[in-house]
Amino acid sequence: MLSTVLDEAIGSTVFLLVLLFLLVALARSSIKILREYERAVVFQLGRFQRVRGPGLVLLIPFIQEMVRVDLRTQVIEIPSQDVISRDNVSMKVDAVLYFNVVSPERAIIKVQNYLPATNMLAQTTLRAVLGQHELDEMLSERKKLSTDVQGIIDTQTEGWGIKVTNVEIRTVELTENMVRAIAKQAEAERDRRAKIIHAEAEFQASQTLVNAAKILGSTPAAMQLRYLQTLTEIGAEQNSTVVFPMPIDIIKPFLEIMEKAGKPPASNGVLHGVGAKEMSLGNA
């Protein structure tokens, strides 16, 4: 009698445990809690019903099921890609892609797995876009190229419910030979600019001297003041030898007299500008 009671008690306990386990499993499959950034794509007997969440979501066991979708911005690192530019330069380029899901329904139904699909699309688009540009454009217009890649990827992923917000080209890795060639080109460009700047400076200096000479030549008083200033500067220096500048206007009359005195007499006995009387006086 006692053993029968014990068997019945054990059987009842096991039944209650099994029932409790089934209830817990049923509750776990029918009660879902979604965070603020999550949405649930609910399917009923395999057919899409609606998008639910966030908060508490109740599902009919064995009839309804759901797929969680994260709406936050996600980051994909595009691995290094071998790219050949339009001017036949080989390089390796990697980038970073930012996107988020804007339509959970299309992200689950239209594409099998949107994360690797977006990654593969970004890789092929990156190679195709960069291959249409030369190396100088890749190095100097990286922001523009990133915008072009973003626009192309965003257009193609729109049908998947994916919004590409940004694409950043992170690294452009060149071979050692190409790095040396670019360094030589940059050095030659710097030398060219230095020569141009030097030539422009010489031109401006000569132009300034010409302007100053015109001003001094048109105003005799300014020339005299400049002459006196030069003498003052020379006198202030403790030099053993002083070069005294003599204006040409001062010695010009003496030069004319010397020139006249050195001319030979004319056939009529008259010097150029000097009479015969003056000649006889000179002989006496």
PyMOL commands that set and color helices and strands:
alter all, ss='L'
color gray80, all
select helices_A, chain A and resi 2-30+104-109+114-130+135-140+142-160+176-218+220-236+248-261+276-283
alter helices_A, ss='H'
color red, helices_A
select strands_A, chain A and resi 31-34+38-44+47-52+55-58+64-70+74-84+90-101+162-174
alter strands_A, ss='S'
color yellow, strands_A
deselect
rebuild
show_as cartoon
